[in-house]
Amino acid sequence: MEIKSQFISTVSHELRTPLAAMKESVAIVLDEVAGKLNEKQQKFLNIAKRNADRLGALINDVLDFQRLEAGRMKLDIQSNDIKEVVGEVNETMALVARKNQIELSLQLADDLPKASFDRAKIIQVLTNLVSNAIKFTPEKGRVSVNIRHRDEELIIKVSDTGMGIPKEALPKIFDRFYRVIRQGKQIQGTGLGLAIVHKIVMMHAGRIEVESEGDQGTTFTVFLPLEHKSLPEGSSVEIDEALENTIITAR
């Protein structure tokens, strides 16, 4: 398993260098630094850019998941203001929501206390959940983030008015590589995003729940302890051979 883990990590890192060069080259040409482009040239370069971005996201997901599964991802636990964290996520995702004609709203309780968590990782969790909500919500729909606290935990809800998740898919939604089959709508992704979200929340000794019905929207709820509690040694799961095929099989 150690050799397999090292192999996946090395390959993923080695892919980043040529990919970065490709993305930079495409960006330079799209900015017309190398000369004026016609409409057809711009169209095909934008296709190349989108696919390079997809590959970059896939590599990042594979590396994150590999570190999480191997127990090598360390948390930087600090006292944080969740209002500032979710405000940063809201600023990042507001542009995406507007582009997709989605109303993105934020509701924060007045008395939210500070909590101990890894700021970057919780931003990753919230960004992933909000991004998914936007992707699976049709134009003119709504996505809302609601945060309150109860007893010794923060309760973070990300809700949408989207297409929902079939009942039979709910038990598998956090499985690695699992993607919901939706008639007539193909959403690109690696199938690792929610698995990563689940593991990060678990590393914080929290939990995540999902409620959904077809065509009735979806709500993900994260319960995050105010005080960080370390997990017992050996709680991470070993990487299995499916991870080796990620770069080939993820779509």
N, C-alpha and C positions, 0 to 999 in steps of 0.2 A: 504493500500500500504506500510506503514511503517513496519508493521509486516512481510509482504511478503518479503520486501527488507532485513530485518534483518535475516529472516530465510535463504534466499539464501546465504547471506554473511557468516553466521555461518556454514552452511553445507559445503560450499566450503572451508572455512578455516580448518574445522575439517578433511576434506579429505586429506589435505596436509600432515599432520603428518604421518599417516600410509603409504601414497604413498612415502614419502621421505625415510622411513625405507625400503620399498620394493625395491626402486631403488638402495639404498646403498647396500643392501644384494645381489642383482643381480650383481652389479658392482664388489663386492668382489669375488664372485664366478667366474665371467668372467675373472678377473685378475689372476685366478688360485691360490689365496691365500689359499683356502681350499682344494687344490689338483688339479691334472692334469685333463683336460677335453678332452673328445673325440670329434670328429667332430659333431656328432649328438647332443650331449649335448650343444655345443656352438651354434648350429643352433637354438635350442629351447629357450635357454637363450636370444639370440639376439632378437627373436620374442617377448619375455616377456619385454625386455628393450625398444623396439620400441613402444609397446603398453603402457607401463608406461610413456614414454615420451609424447605420444599422450594425455594421460589422464592429465598429468601435464599441457600441453598447453591448454587443454580444461578448466581446473580449472582456470588458469590465465586469459583466455579470459572471462569467466563468471564473475570473480571478477572485471576485468577492465570495462566490459560492464555495470555491475550493478552499479559501482561507477559513471560512466559517465551518465547513464540514471537518476540516482537519484540526479545528480548535486553535488556529494560529492568528485569528483576528483578535487583537487586544482592544479593549474599550478604554477610552480616555474619559473617565468619570469626573465631572465637574458639577458644581451647583449652577443651574441654568434657569432662565426665565422662559417658560414655554411660550409666552406671548411674543417674545422677540423671535423665537425659533419659527413659529407658525407664520409670523409676519413676513419673515424672509422667504418661506415657501410660497406664501400667497403672492409676493411680488414676482417671484420667478415664474409661477404658473399662470398669473393673470393674463399675460400676453398670449400664451397658448390657448387659454379659454376664449379670449376675444377672437382669436383667429378661427376658432371652431364654432363661434357664435354660441358660446355656453356662458350662462350667468354663474360666476364663482363668488360665493359669499362666505363670510367668516363671522362666527358668533363665539365670543369669549366671555366666560363668567367674570364678574368683577373681582372676585376674591381668590384668584388663582395663585397658589403659593409657588415658590421656587422648588425645583426638584433636582435630584442628582442623576444625570444621565450623560451619555456621549452625544454631544451636540451634533456632530457631523453625521453620526449613524441615525439619529432620530430625524434629522432633516432628510436623509435618504429614505427612511420609512415613509414619511409624510409625502414627500415628492412622488414616490412610487404610487402611493394610494390615490393621490389627487390626479396624477397623470393617467392612471388606469380609468378613474371615474370619468375624466374628460373624453378619453378614447372611446368609451363604451356608451356615451350619452349622445343622442342625436342633436342636431342644431335646434336652438331655442330651448334646450333643456337646462337643468340647474345642477350644480355641484355645490355642496355646502360642507364646511368644516366647523364642527362644534366642539368646544373644549370646556370642561368643568372639572371639579374635583369632588371626590367623596371619600370620607375617612382618610386613608393613607395612600391614595392613588389618584393620578390624573386619568380622566376618561376622555378619550379623543375619538370623535365620530367623523367619518368621511362618508357622506351620503350623496347619491346621485339619482336622477330620474331616468336612467338609461334602460337598456334592454334586459337587465337582470341576468341572473344565473340560474339555469335549470336546477331543480331540486336534487336530481341525481348527481349533479356535478359538485355540490357543496362540500361533501366529505373529502374530495380530492383537490380542492382549490389551492391548497398550500403545498401539494406534492411537487417535487422537482420535475420540470419539463412538461407538466400538465397544462393543456390549453383547452378551453371550452370550445366545443364545436358549435358554431353559430351559422344557421342557414342564411345564405345570401350576404354575409358580411365577414370578410376575412381581415382580421387584425394582425399586423405583424408583431412579432415578439419572440423572446427566447424561451418562455415558459419557466424562467428562473426568478423573475421579479418578486412574486408573492412568496416563493420559498425563502428568498433572502430576507424579505420583510419579516416573515415568521421567525426565522432564526435570530435576527437582531433583537426582536421583541423578547424572545425567550432568554437571550443572553442578559437582558435587563431584568430577568425574573418577572416579566410581565406576561400578558396573554393577549391574543387577538381573536375576535369572533366576527362572523359574517352572517348577515341576514339578507335574503334576497328571494324574489319571485320573478319568473319570466315576465318581461314587459312592465314590471312594477318598480324597477330600480334596485339598488344595492346599498347596504350600509356596512362598512367595516368599522369595528370598534376596538381600539387599542386601550388596554388597561396598563398604565405605567406607574410603578411604585414611586412614591416621593423620595424614598431612601433606597439607594442601590443595595441589592443583596447579591453576594457572589454565588455563582452556581457551584455545585460540588464538582470535584475533579473527575475527569473521564466522562462528562455528560455529553460531549460532542460525538457525532456519528462519523464513522470512517467513510471515506470516499469510496464509492463503488465504481465498477467499470463503465457504467452509463455515462459518467462525466467525460470519459475519453472521447465519446462520440458527439459531444455537444456541438462543436464547431461544424461538424458535418450535418447533423440531423436537425438542429434548431432552425426554425423558419420565422 
